[in-house]
Amino acid sequence: VATLLEVLRASRAGSEERRAAVEELLALLKAHGSSRSVVNALVDGEGPQTLYAIENSMQGDWHTDARNGTLTRIGEIVRLSGPVGLAVSRYRAMSTRKVEAAVAGMHDGCEHD
């Protein structure tokens, strides 16, 4: 897990290296995601943060990440049952709440439909 996360952090948006690393991570998590050591490696290696950053980045060739299945596979990781999916989905939800709170704070007194 740690090696794949390092590859993901170093890879460029839209690269074959990134697509392959996400594919491999998904396969690993599907096969061993209930293992405490795998979950710990993912969380300790900042996997949820790394996946969230890739999924929400609009820098580089993110269009290719969308077309080549990279972002779809990250979505599959988020939806995995068990502790891995829970860790990733909770990080995603927490980050989304922080962004929403920041946006709301920037618009004090405004009402949006």
TORDO-755155 format. One line per field, with one value per residue (C-alpha): z, x, y; residue number from 1. Coordinates in steps of 0.001 Angstrom, whole numbers. Example, Ala and Ser with C-alpha at 12.3 -4.5 7.8 and 13.67 -1.06 7.14 Angstrom:
BEGIN
w = c(7800|7140)
u = c(12300|13670)
v = c(-4500|-1060)
i = c(1|2)
***
This chain:
BEGIN
w = c(0|954|-2353|-4372|-2441|-3115|-6820|-6777|-5048|-7536|-10659|-13055|-13839|-16883|-16809|-17396|-14189|-12166|-13857|-13260|-9611|-8896|-10618|-8538|-5321|-6009|-6645|-3468|-1372|-2808|-1978|1406|2526|5636|6905|9779|8474|5038|6553|8849|5946|3919|6732|8038|4482|4031|1381|1864|1534|-1553|-3283|-2394|-3788|-7063|-7347|-6769|-8581|-11718|-12499|-15133|-17480|-15215|-18269|-19119|-15516|-16058|-19455|-18662|-15602|-12893|-11270|-11682|-9862|-7033|-6747|-6486|-3621|-1813|-2183|-958|1950|5206|6944|3824|2116|5404|5979|2478|2414|5868|4830|1676|3685|6250|3525|1737|4979|5500|1991|2423|5774|4261|1380|3783|5880|2835|2098|5475|5099|1620|873|-1973|-3489)
u = c(0|2750|4565|1392|577|4082|3629|273|1686|4565|2508|1210|-2462|-3486|-439|-492|1518|-1311|-4013|-2108|-1364|-5038|-6030|-3508|-4567|-8224|-7392|-5307|-8017|-10731|-8660|-7256|-9275|-10568|-7036|-6128|-2569|-3834|-6284|-3581|-1135|-3740|-4634|-1072|137|-2478|-4271|-7655|-6016|-4071|-7129|-9209|-6524|-6377|-10143|-10628|-7637|-8283|-4617|-2647|-4323|-7231|-9457|-7464|-7834|-11579|-11537|-9128|-11000|-8695|-11434|-13986|-11653|-11154|-14944|-14990|-12488|-14727|-17670|-15848|-17562|-15707|-13111|-11226|-14276|-15388|-12034|-11928|-15584|-15363|-12313|-14142|-17217|-15103|-13230|-16456|-17919|-14800|-15057|-18758|-18132|-15390|-17641|-20485|-18138|-17081|-20691|-21980|-25371|-25992|-28741|-28382|-31086)
v = c(0|2468|1976|2511|5680|7008|6291|8073|11148|11346|10607|13198|13670|11674|9425|5696|5358|6947|4887|1642|2506|3241|-30|-1947|-214|-1022|-4698|-4856|-3225|-5483|-8551|-7517|-4481|-6192|-6785|-4484|-4086|-2989|-508|868|1177|3069|5452|5901|6513|9256|7245|8913|12348|11305|9863|12938|15247|13312|13136|16861|18291|20256|20723|18935|16482|15623|15131|12008|10785|11083|9347|6515|5249|6621|8693|5898|3501|6006|6171|2381|2564|5049|2670|-449|-2104|-2487|-359|772|2247|3751|5472|6933|7983|9579|11600|12692|13743|15610|17476|18359|19744|21875|23308|24013|25695|27840|28876|29653|31767|33726|34590|35760|37365|35948|33495|31057|28904)
i = c(1|2|3|4|5|6|7|8|9|10|11|12|13|14|15|16|17|18|19|20|21|22|23|24|25|26|27|28|29|30|31|32|33|34|35|36|37|38|39|40|41|42|43|44|45|46|47|48|49|50|51|52|53|54|55|56|57|58|59|60|61|62|63|64|65|66|67|68|69|70|71|72|73|74|75|76|77|78|79|80|81|82|83|84|85|86|87|88|89|90|91|92|93|94|95|96|97|98|99|100|101|102|103|104|105|106|107|108|109|110|111|112|113)
***
